């Protein structure tokens, strides 16, 4: 009897161990430095992430909640799935690089509930050398309607070692995504507050992690929120309610949840992981698309010199800017407003559309056909500013009219949402704009997620506090500038109202709505053209502020799209040095925060040629005029180490071009 009891005991142990044995899927990066684990326990799916043997993300949840059936965490079974190598080469028309080689290890993991509705989801995972990405793939299946509602994703990010966070806190999901970044230890970060993405996390021993998303299409934008010491995801709700986040017509994929990982923060700036995770464009002919720089007279208050004509929303005022562009090689002029009234017919107030607003009709006195024709003869393209809610109800007729006039693109403003409905409306704008050969600049908009690979006519996005604020406050400082490359710019092209040529110290700065000041040095402002990825750089100051001014020749020369990007040196919150290549020419931009410093980057990335280096440096500290600079030209090569002396709030730019043999 005793022997029988022992046999029964060990049999039960064997059955129990077999019952609770779990499948663990392991995926590594091609260089084997990043390791990702996915498995299940009694609470559902979990994952972990390590980098160079250091656990960076401890047990964290993958959890998605549906109105039909609730949380997907009930007795889950993971099917065995074998990772495979995936590589592709593709080209980008706009961005930080033109030719991309993408390589990762990927796996699609079927996960099925063993009880209840017995739903199935696929978890797709891709591990690159610079990060981890995963998403939910929801297949069409019996027992589920063709359309289901996602009430939230409750993914968690259980970051180890209490990293330092740099993030933008938001009061609600209805936001322009503009604000001053918060820096704090994760443990000190306020709970139950929305955190915008991308967010940067600095670990104690020189490791870095950033969280964002890729391929946001037909879905809601994602935020982070700290709950019980752990970060959780939150989705932006559909309008006029709070429960429903996504209406998913099956099959349906979520965006990619992306964790950039490295021991060098500059790796995130160089990374193409977001475009890697997006689909190629289905439109084959983009030959009409021409990135470049543009005026934006609203910023300077539509400033013009003494004239023989009445300034206003008219042909003559806009031709003053067109002629400036033609003479100095600026590709576009933006028609915006005059006297706080839009260039188009509108009966609203404060730039908000009224019931009879019509962006397909110019105000009396402004002949858009005449303006576009005259600008085209001078080699200048015309762009316009439009309020989204004036444009969207008349999208087809307005875009048809713009194409007829010869308009090349537009700034679309005041969306201030990233719910699924708005995400889909913005994609519709891009699709229809492409049909009419128009580029798009989204203002008052959410972060980019790499979809410029799919829609290259999206030139840039705002979604960041920028120099437009100089018209009414002094909060955009060099300290604020230095946060952007390590946070918002990780998402992609960053619209920042560049080109202010009236640099001032904090003591000299005064709020001017017309011809504003900017904080920092002239060289800091020049360097922002290189530091920021921006396919549509602004030249937003008054023309007379540029003519015969030191450094303007650099603004004329600097490209807006690049063949290659390298970060030569960087320390989040303090300084960054970025080199970008266009054909054989290199451009280097360095900025610092409020502290003066000397940085010594190597030029070992150059080819074996000798180069001329045009170097624009801050004027000596003894010179109180921050618009002064020192320009020198010298020969350099790949053995050269630059000595970049940056004053407080300063910068430096270098234009390198190979000498002809």
Phi, psi and omega in degrees: 000317179298319179297319179296319179298319180294320178298317178297321180298312181289329175295317178297320177300318181296314180296318181297315180297320180293321181296319185262004175297133185245148175277131177241118177266127180241131178229136178244158172289159179306326179271004176066015180273332179253134180231134184234132177242139173230131179204189180229157168216195184297342181260003177115208182283142171218161178220163174220155180223134175233151177228124182050042177081359180259124178290116182257329177232111179278184187316115183228152188264143164251113185212127179234140187244133181244146173298324179265093175109349175076203183296143177268078182210023188259108175048062187277143176239127178263125175280146178297136180215135184257126177297152177226153177281135179230124180225146174208153173242133180211167180243145175247137177282331181224153174131197185277346179207155183258323180243121188244133168251118181249133181215132179206169167254130185230157178206143173248120190247110175289132179232128186231139172288137180268354178214180180067227183286346180055045178287158177235135170234153171251131174258115177262131183235134172230131180243115177260172176292343181241016176166175181242139175222138175217156178208163175267130172246114187258105182281158172290137186203155178295148180087354178235140176293166181293331177243127178235159179251130170270124178267342169176161164254127180248048174293146176241156179229091185272082186284134180276168168067013175050064184291162173279132186254137166240113188211160176256114179276141183235148181278333183200178179282344178269101191205151172273359179062038179239129178176174177274135183287143177264137175240127181195158168294147181304322181295334182267353182290137182295134178285162173061028177241133180293133176248125177284165178234156002290146176239141183254140179231120180257121181273158188300328187251041171080021174254153184226147176218139174231143181243130174203196178223158180231153176058053175284099181217132179050045182202173178266147175294151184251144174234174173243154176209134179277126178226122180054039176083358184238141177284135176236151177276153174221139179257145179290127185284152172299155187299150169069020174196177184235346187278314190268132183249319184218131168263112186253116172272117189284144356287155185209141178246143170281165167297167175280135171267118194245131173242104173284138185219134178192169170260007177228119181296334178295337178302323181293325179290324179284337191297143172248024186300326183289316177290329175304327186269003179253160181281150172296160178290138175276348177273125187271328185257104175245021185298337181282347189278126184225098173297160179174194180254158185217148167290162171208079190299338178306321184298318183271003180082028180055041185291134172220157178285180176304135188229166174265002180235164179279120178296150178164193174284073185216174182297315187296315180298315180291328179290334173302315179288321178300316180295323174299313179300315183297320183288327188246013171075029175269126192289327188226150166243134180260125174268121189239290185193176168206137180062032179065024173237135181303159177288343182253167181297125179204138176248022176270182180236147176059038181069000176278140185291142173263180184295340182243020178295140182213098182285003174267000181233124177283155177296154176304136181099350178243106179268099184293327178295315179298317181296313181297319180295316181294319179295318181299322178297336180261006178076024182243135176268147178258133174240164178223157171262138180217138173286132184305317186280351167275325184283312194300319179294342182236036190300308186295311183292327180291314180295324176297320179292320179299317179296321179297316178295326185104017175294143186260340182181180183205152167268124180252121195238161169070039172282307172057030178212156171220032172287169184302321180298314180291322177302316181290324178294320179294323177294323177297319177301315180296317181297313183287329175297320179297323179297333182251016175059049180239137171267160186232137172239112181271128182237148186061050192223164179283172183299153171284155182226028177087004183287356175295342172294320181280323181232081182298344179284358167278100185284318184196167177224155174273252181067031178202144173296133188212189190292353174299333180294340179298344178287339184221357175201181184238031187270347178269093185254171171304329176295323177288319180303318189290342177285332190296317181299335184261001181228268185304319184291343176298337177284328182145201188309132192236106179285126190221008181057058182282161170112005177296125185248019175242077184286144183214150172282167176303328180285329182274338188294136171224146178287121175231121177289326176255135184051065184293162167273163171230148181270136184113182183267166176303319181292328174300317180294320177297317183296332180297335177293335179262319182298316182275136166282120182201111184283352180223075183292136178274147168239077201264359180276173179293138183308320183293342177285344181263323190297125180064022179262142179297132179097344182295329178298330176292318177301319179296324186277324194294130178287174176242349172231158195224157174265338183199146178227134176225137174263117185275329179195146182196142170218112184308135179082353184237304182199165175205144176232118184236134174248133179230139183249138170232112185057238181266354183268139174247145175233129180243132176234133178230134173228154176233168176277216183285355182260138172286149180197161172245129181239140184235076179281147176275151175257029184291355177277349181290162173287184182283359183287164167274143183236145163275135178242114172268112188248123178251115184241158174301144174295159179304154182302332181292345180269114184284349182273108185286355175272351176282149177212170178242126178246128175230154176236128178212165179269139179221169174212188186291348176272351184287140169244119180286150170244100185263108180263112183249126175284174178302127183070020188258193181191179175207145174231149180224131173250119182247130176219139186292143176286141178283133181273000000 
